[in-house]
Amino acid sequence: MRLQTLYTLKFFNPANYYFPTRNDISYTCNLPVGSISTSLANCLRPLSSAERIGVEANILATGITAFQLPMVASPGAIANASVVTLMINIIPPTPPPIYQVSGRIFIDRFAWNDVASSANTGFAINITVYDKTGAYIGAASTNMDGKYALSLLRGETYKIVFQIPDTHISTGTATTFFAFESAIYNIGIIQKANTGKTLRNFDPVSFAVSCFVVGSRSGPNADLPAMVSISANAVGNGYDASGSKFVTKLSKHFQVGAVSGIVYEPTSRNLYASALWKYNADFGPAGPCGIYMIDYLELDGSGANSIYADLSIIFGDNNYCGPQKSHNFTDRYQEAAMNMAGKMSFGGMTTDYRFLYVANLYRREINVIPLFETPNAANVRSIPVPNPGCADARDWRIFAVTFDHGALYVGGVCSGEFGGAQSMGTYVLRSSESKWQIVVSFPLTFARGCTNYDGGKCDPAEWSPWRAGLTQQPQLSGIYFNTKGRMILSFRNRIGDNAKGINPALDMLILCLDITGNWVLEYNGKCGKVAGYTQSRFGPGGGHFFNTELIGTHQYASSLFTAHAGSNDLIVSSGYDYVDYYTGSLRWFNASTGQVVKGFQVYNSGAGVGGFDKTFDKANGLGDIAPIYPASAINQCGLFYTGRVWNDTNGNGIQDAGEMGISNVKVIMGSPHPSTCITDQNGYFTFSGKSSSPHAVYITINELARRLTGPYKLSPKSECDADVTAFGYQTSLTSPAFGGYYFNKFLFGITWK
């Protein structure tokens, strides 16, 4: 700021003077010595409107301000004709208050939508900005690394359109953003040629399966296989000459011990396996908190197996996964071991191809472990899984964990150990924006048949509360979503981890979405209107969808775990006794009919074959199943169908800047893959799907009534593409050969009447 002489005046009392008006200047003046006037207010003042009347129009033209040099407080202090110097005070203009929207547009190599990944490079695009009236404000461009920063006037809202080229699509973030405050907004994109294919569009070439080995990892069975891969073409028996060609040994007992949760990461071709507590099956070298990595390309070489993470070391807590660090292989120890089954070490494990998510049974939490950086205390985090409704919180026992449509699902049971048999039940929870939502709950009191009925005698299979005994005790071990959007639950039996030579009754149940988007358990062998295997008179509603029987002997020989097996809704499950007794077996099911397609027996503990001193016969002898996909499946991603529910304030059917999204609305994709999601704080929702298929997305009347207070109506069609139907609001489209980000299709504008 500097002072500069602008005008020199002679004082005549009173007199009018006229000066330019500018936003970046203010006026002050210097008065003769002895003057008592010291400020602009006492030197010059603007004329009032009345005083300006009669002044020549050309004097008061635009850019002119009139001032009067008034009488001073003490007459005579400034004599007529005294010289008064008017000064201009040049002030740098005050910038208007702003907020900033910045971020990065990047090539999303693995469709992770993760801007932080070092695998992702920036991508340059153009950006257009509009105000709340729809008027064009300006344009900008990202730099060559895809970064941008927009400065916007505070208090104003803007519509920002990111101009993604026709050759690319977004991998899950809206390409139109509504700004009203500072934000970081990143968009991952991928070439259309790499879309439309998820791993489930490919048939697995094989399956990694864990096999539990009896005894110490340094004992006589140390070199027996603890994990194998089974060819998708497998038939017969893995222990016969004709069937052994379908089995490849991956890990030995001394290398990994008892492991269950298995994950295949296709870009690195690595397998990951988590420790499991099982009576008389030793831990691996990392103990109960161990995660192992197996280089699938190296197969059976000793260098292929390594400890990927030991959480007890990472967190400096020897009891992080439970108090029992090793096994004592004596009968005296069995009762104590029975009490630990399902309560310590790890359960299931899954991945979003950025992190491993493993169920910590001891802490009732999900441990999240990075895949592409060395795990440490700073980057391994934990997500507690709260008791969803067990009568006694001590009865809440998690195990199952999976991902579907970008959401994390965790399943468990109310064990009844403290709350009693009538309190036993199953829960599946979904994590959304760091909050858990119950999506499935049902009691475990329905009638079950016979775990064994050989010779006409029925050994009852009813679920019993957990205890240190050999009754049938449920563990929800697997959650699987098939290609038609149905949920399949696998149930291990806890007694299979407590003893050998027994007949644990497993189970396999299916749930379908109803028109309101809620999961409904099979009833009388039917999932909705789809009938499965209905010969059994037991199960929910007196029937059973899946044929889990070994006819004439066992009614519940499957499923320990379930995995995707191929096209045409084919799944594979682990269990026992496909044909022969005392075998660990895989069964392939048609998930649309519940019928068995084929089977493969991995091992046989029978006398003269495998030996009861090596494998665990029927007693949960197999663990988790991980599909292994061909190399051509790498770097493929699904399609993202996205929309928004918003408050269409002016009712024009267009998303204008300043019109807020409506959060916490349940939106349902009804076909071809029924699923649900919840709108986020800005009203956005995203589904993944397949190309060249009709898709319908709707919001039910009941959901609208739950979330909104009326009266309201659906906006007219413009950007809003929804129709009013008998059950709610619905949008639909048929995707092109290459799908993409249909931001301007699945839109629901809500206008209040």
Secondary structure, 3 states (H helix, E strand, C coil): CEEEEEEEEECCCCEEEEEECCCCEEEEEECCCCCCCCCHHHHCEECCHHHHCCCCCCCCCCCEEEEEECCCCCCCCCCCCCEEEEEEEECCCCCCCEEEEEEEEEECCCCCCCCCCCCCCECCCEEEEEECCCCEEEEEECCCCCEEEEEEECCCCEEEEEECCCCEEECCCCCEEEECCCEECCEEEEEHHHCCCCHHHCCCCEEEEEECCCECCCCCCCCCEEEEEEECCCCEECCCCCCHHHEEEEEEHHHHECEEEEEEECCCCEEEEEECCECCECECCCHHHEEEEEECCCCCCHHHEEEEEEHHHHCCCCCCCCCCCCCCCCHHHHHHHHHHCCCCCEEEEEECCCEEEEEECCCCEEEEEECCCCCCCCCCEEEECCCCCCCCHHHEEEEEEEEECCEEEEEEEECCCCCCHHHCEEEEEEEECCEEEEEEEEECCCCCCEEECHHHCCEECCCCCCCCCCCCCEEEEEEEECCCCCEEEEEEEHHHHCCCCCCCCCEEEEEEECCCCCEEECECCEECCEECCCCCCCCCCCCCCCCCCECCCECCCEEEEEEEEECCCEEEEEEECCCCCCEEEEEEEECCCCEEEEEEEEEECCCCCCCCCCCCCCCCCEEEEEEECCHHHCCCCCEEEEEEEEECCCCCCCCCCCCCECCCCEEEEEECCCEEEECCCCCEEEEEECCCCEEEEEEEHHHHHHHCCCCEEECCCCCCCCEECCCEEEEEEECCCCCCCCCCCEEEEEEEC
